[in-house]
Amino acid sequence: MAEKKGLRLEARGEGSYYKAILHVGSTLIPISDDILEELRGQTGLNPEPFFKLFLDKVGYSSYLTEQIRQAVQEAGDLTPQIQAIQQFLKQPHE
């Protein structure tokens, strides 16, 4: 199975400790509920400022931040990736 490029959020559901997981290549990064709520409140931002906020909240180490940046760069344009994440955050997940 080919590895997907770029960033992708996955809903884990109510029974899971983390309700969302960020896929960065083959790396899985759990996202806490408080960070999800904070990001949900900022989905109206344009892609570039939202990505900076996203990196600040989700990239809790310099290594992880660099991995996220590299995944975005390898996948191409930032805008569609961030718009997909923003759309994910706007949808209700159970």
C-alpha positions, 0 to 999 in steps of 0.5 A: 500500500502506497504511503499518502503524502501530506497531512491527513486528520483521522477521526477516532471516535468517542471511545478513543482517548484521542478523538483525532490522529494526524497522519504525517506520512507513516507517523501518527500524532495524537491530538488532544481535545483541547488543541482540537477545540482551539483549532476548530475556533480558528478555521476561518483563518486563511491557510498560511496563518492557520498552518502557523497556528497548527504547527505551533499547537501540533508540532510540540517538538522541533523534530515533529515541526520539521516532519510536518513541514517536510510532509507538506512540501513533498505533497505540494501546495499548502492551501488544499492540505490546510483547507482539508484539515479546516473542513475536517475540523468544521465537521462534527465527529463522534 
